[in-house]
Amino acid sequence: MAETGLLERPLNVRLPNELASQLDALSQSTGRTKSFITNEALRNYLDVQSWQIADIHEAIAEADRGEFASEKDVKIFFKKYGC
């Protein structure tokens, strides 16, 4: 678990009613605060999704070097994913 301290800062987020209700129910059922549950959910999501940061930086670097997919590569990609 991350250390708490001066580096923490508040963040206001608008939630759809259904999601807010689910968060309320989970908080009441588990005895955990909504803040704790939200922090854990965000941490887990970011852990799973953070790979995109490196991929985006690498793609930009490739483009800066002039490395682009060939027409053949593009066709293979779209064929692979049924597009």
C-alpha angles and dihedrals in degrees: 000000000000119000116257120225146095094338093066116098134180121258123193115212129180113225129195110251093250093053092045090051091051090049091050091049093048091048092051093044096049100034089234123129120254087239092057093047092047093049092050092048092049092046091051093046093049092047089056097041103039092092086081092069093062092042092052092049091048092048091051091049090050091050091048088054090050094248107148132163115264121237088255091053091050092050091049091050094051092044090051092054097040097249 
